[in-house]
Each structure stands twice: as C-alpha cells, then as structure tokens.
C-alpha cells in the first residue's frame, strides 16, 4: 500500500523523524510567509510536472493547482537548508536482510545515481551506533541517528517495503525530511490495523492490475504467463493496454469482473486472454466470458487449455466465440482483425 | 492438509504416485484425509513415520509457524505453496532454515515434480513426461506452458518452481547447481522474470565455467514498466536492480540463448 507524502510524514513523526510543520487541505487556505504547496498524488515526478510549488501566496497557488485537477495538498513551512541527501531503508532480497541505502546527493533519481552506498543491518542484531557512524561518515553529516533508526523501524516494525527520504535537508542545526515515500507491505497489513486506523485508511485487497498506454487488453492467469502475453503482444506489433492477472483458482465472477473492467477503459479496443488452467478450470473461465459479454461488447480472443478444457470450449463455441489452443495464433488473430 | 486446497492436492499427489504418509493440522489429530492419517503436530507424525519432505498448504498468516515447526523437527525439504506470506516472516524463516540445515522451496510456488514419479506440488500432470531436461522457474503457469512445449521431444527430469516472492527459500542459481550435479538432467531451462538478480548470478556461474550443461532461458517482463509490481511481489524493479535489459545482457555475455517467447524454448534446446 503506497502512502501519500503526508501519510508517510505522519509515520515519520511516530518514529521520531523530523518533518516540516505543515497542514493538509483540500481548499485554498491563508498562510503567513513563504511555504511549499505540494500536490498529494501517489505517482512520482511531481516536481518535474510543476505540482510542487514554493510560494508566498499559498491561497492562489492552491486555487491554481486545483484547476489542474489536484484534490489534496500538503502545505509546509519553507525550510532553508545547506545540502540535500538521499536515504532509504528496505529489505534486500538477495541477502534477506534489511539495508540502508544512502547517497550524499539528494533529489536524485536513485536508479541513475552513481554515488549510492548500501549498508547491511541484519535483523538479528538490529541497528547499532557503529552503523550510524558509518552512514554519517559516508554522507559527511552528523546527527543522523534518529532518522536512520526511524527508517529502520518503519521497515522492520511497520513492515514497509520501502521507506525513503528524498531529499533529506541538512540545516545548520540538524536534518529534516522534506519528502516521504513509504510503501507498506500488503501481505503484512493485517498486523498493522492500528496504523491503518490512524491514517484513516482501510485495507483493500491489492489487484494484480497495471495500466499501460496501449490499446490491447491483456488478461492471463499467473503473473509470469500474463507478463509473457504482454511481451508477445508487443513483439508481434501490438501495444498492451494493461497487465491483468486473474490469479490462481479464479471463478467465473472474477473472470467476468476482469473483462468488464478492461472493456470500460475507452483505450481498450480488444482483449487477448491467455489461460492455462491448472487449479483454475476452463469451464469457469468460459462462463465468466459469456456473462461479461452480455454486459459489454468488445472483441475478445481467447486461448484456453488445461483443466476441463473441452467443457470450456464447448460453452464458448455454443455462443459463437472461438478459442485457440496456440497463444501465438490467438494473438496474431487479435492483432490482424 | 485438511483444508480445501490441501485435501484436493493430497488426492492429486496420491494419484500421481507420491507417497504421502501423514498430514498435520493442529486440533485435527486422529482424523484421516483420503486415507492418510492426520496428526496435531509434526513431532507426533514423526513418531509413526519416516518423513523426508513436507508440503505446506497453510494460510499465509500461519504459514511461517508451520515452516518453523518443520525446520525444528529436522525435515530436510520443505515445499511452501502458500502465497502472500509477509516478507519479514520469510526473512526470519529463511535464515532459521539455513541455520538448521533445512531446504525450503517457495513460498508462492507450484512445488517440485519428478515426472512419472513424484508430484510434490500442484502441477497439472498433462504437461509432464519423464525426460532429460531440468526446468527451474519463477512462475507457475509459465512453468506448465514451457513444460508442455518441450514435453513431446524432450520430457523433463525434474521441474522446480521456486516462486515469485522477493524472498524465497531456494534461488535459481542454487537449483541450476543441483541440475549440474544431477545425472538425470542433460540440459536446463530457466524461466526468469524481471526483479532481483538471480538470473544474473546464473549467467555469472555459466561464464566462469562452473556450469557445463547447456542452459536455455526465457525472461518474462520485457514490456513491464519500472517500479510497478507485476502480480508477483518479486517482479518489481526497485532502484534499477534486475531489469529485463540487465538480465538479457548477462545471458548474452554468458552465451546462454534466450527465447523470445515461451514457445521458442524448444528451438533453442
């Protein structure tokens, strides 16, 4: 679960990471002096898109951003500072241990930065003073203990996948987090009901769905097969509109929902379904397709094999929907027509 | 194994010829599932049976407890089918297993199958035939798909689904090393995806001459956008690590042919 910047900063306060004084608002407000107005969106790159503004006139800045379609704002005191740093905590999958990632350059795109250093902090021993000293030496700054400790706690106690401060501002009298990026782990949210309540969020089951820019709707079962189907559509000259994995053991309702969801997107011109049934059953998939097509009209190309294959194909052919055994032929037909 | 999935797949595994001797569900000791006795604890089961592998169908919240119990009782091979186990749980489980000498396959995986002998997993039998190619895969359905593609001409020695989570018990490179030592396996197919750096590790092993058997690969996720999770919690590129491009490059440098689609794997073997 991705947190908004202001939610991430709430969590920062809980673990003792200093943040600027600020307030969240949906309407223009009065503010004395210089401030930063930050659009609250879950996507990155807000700065580049002009959605973060330093201003002396908070009221009209919010009015202006509202016209651009932004609904929620974090208004914060402007913090003069000397330097900006990058620091984050996450779990390293290779070593299966928490790491602190740091760079003396803030505001960076960490993927492209070259001066990024990783510090391993095994869970068995937890964060120690010597860890902090090493990180402080690398970043050439003092007084990081609270920040590092806080980020480490967000990952190991609140089970975040990622807790990131970019940038962390260095002032004459200490450091302060100018931004927050926190992604809580969906699978662990059941252990953190208190936090969800505090943030006013309720848990929604994450969907295996990612929207893309093309016009071919992709539905598959299993993450790998769905990704492979997207890739094949692209290789054969099409543009995938999405990634949608119905998961293992999906019933007809789930299949119906998935098709309707894609069909409602005006960008989607046709749908390619690639289904290899194991736990999932072809007849269930077929029934889902029939139910969906009663509600939406969209060309659909179905590759269907595996458990209860004959029953599934029969259900579809009775309604005049052809199926394919070979996914490449199926995708080829979809792209040609 | 008294739950819906556990009971269903126990039947399938028994039908395939797998010797399932005991099940464990706290509170259900003394009952039976498809003729297999159920015990309250692993320790109870071990008093009556010799057990060298276990398969976990326990719901995510309690799955790590079940794996810890298996590790503590010295079961050498633990196959975890369960999906959605929290990362921090797996982190602890993995490190404890290493300490105690148990091997975990998974979680969030289809298991292990030795065609025509043992199905320790949820594999649909139609895709498998005894043969000489080893398959190791990060994805379930894609494993069935590729197994089926090579079924007629080659068949499979052993097929291992290692799972799509960020932290898994056994990695691609570890399985490739096992296939290298396995006399039943002549060639190896690896099915990778974006995220992590396991594929790059295999490429390095090949380049250093530590693997002599032929490896053929497929990688899913060419068109996946970065920092978006593609279903599998592990299939996400954070901080530029484990992109499709980096995996392709590593395989190319190591002379490992990569199939453009899953259906091209056959041509490369």
Interface residues (C-beta under 8 A of the other chain):
Chain A: X44 X90 X91 X93 X94 X96 X97 X101 X110 X111 X112 X116 X123 X124 X156 X159 X161 X162 X185 X186 X187 X188 X190 X191 X208 X210 X212 X220 X221 X222 X223 X224 X225 X226 X227 X228 X230 X231 X232 X233 X234 X235 X240 X243 X245 X247 X248 X276 X277 X278 X279 X306 X307 X326 X327 X328
Chain B: X5 X60 X61 X83 X84 X85 X86 X87 X88 X89 X90 X91 X92 X94 X95 X110 X122 X123 X124 X126 X137 X138 X139 X140 X141 X142 X143 X144 X145 X164 X166 X167 X191 X193 X194 X196 X197 X218 X220 X221 X222 X223 X224 X225 X226 X227 X228 X229 X230 X231 X232 X233 X234 X235 X238 X239 X240 X260 X261 X262 X263
